[in-house]
Amino acid sequence: MKDETYLDYTGSALYQKAQLKDMFDRFEQNLYCNAHSNSACSERTEEEVELVRDTILDWFNASASEYSIIFTAGTTAALKLVGETFPWSE
């Protein structure tokens, strides 16, 4: 990042070379596609997504029987989901 300024306003971090290498290796060795389709590559994608969910639950020492990991497009989408599904009452 020579002569560059990085301002973090989205809660994201800069990726590391090791992350890029790992992802490139995965993409080079596997085909990933829409997890909601019915094909071998969609099953592989769903397996990866479930692995990430399990890793997050393990990180927080949380049980899958009590908690769900839901991926959203961003904070706004997550808040909308909570707002629309929370059992609001007076």
Backbone as CSV, one residue per row, in Angstrom:
resi,resn,N_x,N_y,N_z,CA_x,CA_y,CA_z,C_x,C_y,C_z
1,MET,0.833,-1.193,0.000,0.000,0.000,0.000,0.875,1.254,0.000
2,LYS,1.965,1.161,-0.654,2.876,2.299,-0.717,2.157,3.520,-1.291
3,ASP,2.288,4.633,-0.582,1.684,5.908,-1.001,0.164,5.862,-1.100
4,GLU,-0.464,4.982,-0.346,-1.919,4.856,-0.341,-2.459,5.123,1.055
5,THR,-3.683,5.608,1.126,-4.372,5.797,2.391,-5.622,4.931,2.364
6,TYR,-5.800,4.155,3.417,-6.962,3.271,3.497,-7.840,3.743,4.645
7,LEU,-9.068,4.122,4.335,-10.036,4.541,5.345,-11.124,3.480,5.423
8,ASP,-11.271,2.883,6.581,-12.249,1.811,6.756,-13.562,2.408,7.246
9,TYR,-14.553,2.401,6.384,-15.870,2.908,6.776,-16.940,1.834,6.646
10,THR,-16.572,0.644,6.231,-17.567,-0.404,6.026,-17.395,-1.582,6.968
11,GLY,-16.467,-1.483,7.892,-16.233,-2.595,8.803,-15.448,-3.717,8.149
12,SER,-14.896,-3.453,6.986,-14.121,-4.484,6.300,-12.630,-4.252,6.541
13,ALA,-11.884,-5.297,6.357,-10.436,-5.202,6.527,-9.759,-5.502,5.206
14,LEU,-8.526,-5.103,5.110,-7.762,-5.435,3.914,-7.466,-6.932,3.899
15,TYR,-7.541,-7.526,2.750,-7.246,-8.952,2.641,-5.737,-9.160,2.590
16,GLN,-5.347,-10.315,3.028,-3.937,-10.678,3.066,-3.596,-11.544,1.850
17,LYS,-2.322,-11.570,1.487,-1.883,-12.396,0.353,-2.224,-13.867,0.587
18,ALA,-2.091,-14.337,1.820,-2.397,-15.736,2.130,-3.871,-16.041,1.879
19,GLN,-4.753,-15.081,2.161,-6.176,-15.279,1.893,-6.432,-15.381,0.392
20,LEU,-5.814,-14.502,-0.367,-5.984,-14.537,-1.820,-5.462,-15.854,-2.393
21,LYS,-4.298,-16.300,-1.924,-3.737,-17.559,-2.405,-4.660,-18.724,-2.075
22,ASP,-5.170,-18.759,-0.846,-6.076,-19.840,-0.448,-7.317,-19.855,-1.332
23,MET,-7.910,-18.694,-1.558,-9.120,-18.642,-2.377,-8.819,-18.997,-3.831
24,PHE,-7.694,-18.513,-4.356,-7.338,-18.854,-5.733,-7.161,-20.361,-5.868
25,ASP,-6.483,-20.971,-4.900,-6.299,-22.429,-4.933,-7.643,-23.154,-4.906
26,ARG,-8.557,-22.685,-4.077,-9.884,-23.314,-4.006,-10.632,-23.171,-5.325
27,PHE,-10.590,-21.973,-5.913,-11.287,-21.750,-7.175,-10.635,-22.522,-8.319
28,GLU,-9.332,-22.730,-8.221,-8.629,-23.472,-9.252,-8.971,-24.969,-9.193
29,GLN,-9.238,-25.468,-7.990,-9.479,-26.894,-7.793,-10.958,-27.273,-7.797
30,ASN,-11.845,-26.301,-7.600,-13.272,-26.598,-7.461,-14.123,-25.629,-8.266
31,LEU,-15.274,-26.113,-8.654,-16.274,-25.250,-9.280,-17.365,-25.011,-8.243
32,TYR,-17.635,-23.746,-7.962,-18.694,-23.376,-7.031,-19.799,-22.681,-7.817
33,CYS,-21.035,-22.921,-7.425,-22.155,-22.279,-8.104,-23.289,-22.040,-7.102
34,ASN,-24.407,-21.620,-7.595,-25.547,-21.278,-6.752,-25.894,-22.445,-5.833
35,ALA,-25.839,-22.186,-4.532,-26.114,-23.234,-3.541,-27.568,-23.687,-3.565
36,HIS,-28.434,-22.935,-4.210,-29.857,-23.267,-4.233,-30.244,-24.048,-5.490
37,SER,-29.263,-24.408,-6.291,-29.520,-25.220,-7.474,-29.407,-26.694,-7.103
38,ASN,-29.571,-27.553,-8.099,-29.469,-28.989,-7.869,-28.399,-29.553,-8.795
39,SER,-27.150,-29.488,-8.343,-26.038,-30.004,-9.134,-24.873,-30.305,-8.198
40,ALA,-23.858,-30.945,-8.733,-22.689,-31.284,-7.915,-21.988,-30.022,-7.401
41,CYS,-21.864,-29.013,-8.258,-21.176,-27.797,-7.814,-22.013,-27.019,-6.792
42,SER,-23.328,-27.095,-6.894,-24.158,-26.418,-5.892,-24.085,-27.144,-4.553
43,GLU,-23.992,-28.463,-4.588,-23.827,-29.230,-3.347,-22.494,-28.895,-2.681
44,ARG,-21.437,-28.738,-3.499,-20.124,-28.360,-2.975,-20.190,-26.977,-2.327
45,THR,-20.873,-26.059,-2.957,-21.019,-24.717,-2.410,-21.766,-24.774,-1.084
46,GLU,-22.852,-25.534,-1.031,-23.633,-25.655,0.204,-22.788,-26.282,1.312
47,GLU,-21.964,-27.257,0.982,-21.078,-27.866,1.980,-20.113,-26.834,2.554
48,GLU,-19.570,-25.980,1.698,-18.652,-24.925,2.154,-19.378,-23.921,3.051
49,VAL,-20.589,-23.546,2.665,-21.371,-22.601,3.465,-21.664,-23.198,4.836
50,GLU,-22.049,-24.464,4.876,-22.329,-25.124,6.156,-21.074,-25.235,7.008
51,LEU,-19.931,-25.466,6.382,-18.667,-25.513,7.109,-18.370,-24.165,7.758
52,VAL,-18.620,-23.095,7.037,-18.407,-21.753,7.594,-19.377,-21.504,8.750
53,ARG,-20.631,-21.892,8.588,-21.605,-21.744,9.680,-21.137,-22.490,10.934
54,ASP,-20.693,-23.731,10.748,-20.211,-24.530,11.879,-18.987,-23.889,12.525
55,THR,-18.099,-23.355,11.715,-16.894,-22.705,12.233,-17.260,-21.496,13.083
56,ILE,-18.240,-20.717,12.631,-18.684,-19.540,13.393,-19.316,-19.975,14.714
57,LEU,-20.172,-20.973,14.672,-20.791,-21.474,15.909,-19.733,-21.983,16.879
58,ASP,-18.752,-22.720,16.360,-17.663,-23.220,17.215,-16.874,-22.072,17.832
59,TRP,-16.615,-21.052,17.036,-15.846,-19.893,17.519,-16.523,-19.269,18.741
60,PHE,-17.839,-19.176,18.687,-18.595,-18.576,19.786,-19.068,-19.602,20.808
61,ASN,-18.637,-20.856,20.636,-19.046,-21.928,21.541,-20.574,-21.964,21.665
62,ALA,-21.228,-21.893,20.505,-22.695,-21.847,20.456,-23.221,-23.130,19.813
63,SER,-24.376,-23.538,20.233,-24.994,-24.757,19.739,-25.887,-24.473,18.533
64,ALA,-25.786,-25.343,17.524,-26.644,-25.210,16.343,-28.115,-25.451,16.683
65,SER,-28.381,-26.108,17.807,-29.767,-26.330,18.205,-30.387,-25.069,18.815
66,GLU,-29.545,-24.127,19.214,-30.039,-22.885,19.810,-29.859,-21.659,18.914
67,TYR,-28.864,-21.696,18.041,-28.526,-20.524,17.228,-28.462,-20.878,15.752
68,SER,-28.753,-19.882,14.923,-28.632,-20.027,13.472,-27.710,-18.942,12.946
69,ILE,-26.906,-19.289,11.988,-26.052,-18.322,11.313,-26.723,-17.999,9.988
70,ILE,-27.057,-16.740,9.797,-27.739,-16.304,8.585,-26.869,-15.260,7.906
71,PHE,-26.541,-15.498,6.642,-25.737,-14.552,5.876,-26.665,-13.602,5.130
72,THR,-26.352,-12.323,5.195,-27.137,-11.313,4.495,-26.207,-10.469,3.632
73,ALA,-26.792,-9.641,2.798,-26.008,-8.783,1.912,-25.249,-7.709,2.681
74,GLY,-25.698,-7.388,3.870,-25.039,-6.363,4.667,-25.853,-6.053,5.911
75,THR,-25.424,-5.036,6.633,-26.077,-4.672,7.886,-27.527,-4.265,7.673
76,THR,-27.787,-3.482,6.643,-29.154,-3.034,6.388,-30.080,-4.220,6.150
77,ALA,-29.631,-5.180,5.351,-30.446,-6.373,5.092,-30.658,-7.176,6.368
78,ALA,-29.624,-7.256,7.214,-29.751,-7.989,8.477,-30.760,-7.307,9.402
79,LEU,-30.677,-5.999,9.509,-31.616,-5.266,10.367,-33.045,-5.373,9.837
80,LYS,-33.201,-5.347,8.525,-34.531,-5.502,7.916,-35.095,-6.879,8.271
81,LEU,-34.267,-7.900,8.180,-34.693,-9.255,8.511,-35.140,-9.350,9.972
82,VAL,-34.352,-8.775,10.872,-34.720,-8.781,12.286,-36.024,-8.015,12.495
83,GLY,-36.134,-6.850,11.889,-37.331,-6.028,12.050,-38.590,-6.702,11.550
84,GLU,-38.458,-7.473,10.489,-39.629,-8.128,9.900,-39.993,-9.438,10.593
85,THR,-39.081,-10.037,11.331,-39.374,-11.331,11.940,-39.451,-11.304,13.461
86,PHE,-38.995,-10.232,14.085,-39.026,-10.158,15.544,-40.470,-10.039,16.027
87,PRO,-40.835,-10.786,17.046,-42.215,-10.721,17.551,-42.452,-9.461,18.395
88,TRP,-42.582,-8.342,17.716,-42.767,-7.064,18.409,-44.080,-7.077,19.194
89,SER,-44.073,-6.423,20.340,-45.297,-6.287,21.137,-45.201,-5.010,21.958
90,GLU,-46.332,-4.580,22.461,-46.323,-3.372,23.289,-45.998,-3.801,24.694
